[in-house]
Amino acid sequence: MFKLKNISGEEVIRRLEKLGFYKVRQRGSHVVLKKQTSEGEIVCVVPLHKELAIGTLRGILRQAKLTIEEFLSCE
């Protein structure tokens, strides 16, 4: 079982970009990322906070349709 820890919004964006997401736009402290898949487009929003709460990070992973293992494997 993998455990999530508090990381910054910028680190989350870096990892998502390694997994094929790209930045679409930013409004204030929120960045919108997209990824094209065979099922369609996946969109997720990442706040640029110094430290994201675990629940917020889980929500981002749910939006991105990623497992914790997939996310942690791209460190």
TAPEHU-V16389 format. One record per residue. N is the residue number from 0. PSI is psi in whole degrees, 0 to 359 (999 if undefined). Layout:
# TAPEHU-V16389
[[N/PSI] [N/PSI]]
This chain:
# TAPEHU-V16389
[[0/130] [1/145] [2/136] [3/147] [4/164] [5/125] [6/168] [7/162] [8/323] [9/322] [10/321] [11/316] [12/316] [13/315] [14/320] [15/324] [16/326] [17/334] [18/9] [19/359] [20/156] [21/151] [22/135] [23/311] [24/169] [25/137] [26/111] [27/236] [28/17] [29/130] [30/133] [31/127] [32/150] [33/159] [34/133] [35/131] [36/175] [37/333] [38/347] [39/206] [40/136] [41/129] [42/135] [43/152] [44/130] [45/123] [46/141] [47/64] [48/157] [49/327] [50/122] [51/140] [52/154] [53/319] [54/322] [55/317] [56/319] [57/320] [58/320] [59/317] [60/324] [61/317] [62/320] [63/356] [64/47] [65/150] [66/164] [67/320] [68/316] [69/317] [70/315] [71/340] [72/345] [73/36] [74/999]]
